[in-house]
Amino acid sequence: MNVYEAMSSIMLEKLQKSGVDLSNIKNIDMYEEYREMSKDGEKKMYIVSFLAEKYKMSEKSVSRAIRRFSMIL
């Protein structure tokens, strides 16, 4: 095991112990897009609706993913 592998596994364990659901990785791109649109001044409801259609998810699922990624550890 090299340093990278050790650090990655330690970080993943700490994230999991903090209550982070590691299956949310699939939504990282969507959250990055949310942050960019939000920074550009778009309203949250518009962003959620736009992303729900783009990623073929319900608005509730998009909102839930955004809330999870916004959580402070």
Number of C-alpha atoms within 10 A of each C-alpha: 6 6 7 9 10 11 12 11 11 12 12 14 13 12 14 12 10 10 9 16 12 11 7 11 10 10 14 13 10 18 20 13 13 20 17 12 15 14 10 9 9 13 11 14 11 12 19 21 16 15 20 18 13 10 11 10 13 14 17 12 12 24 17 12 17 19 12 14 17 11 8 6 8
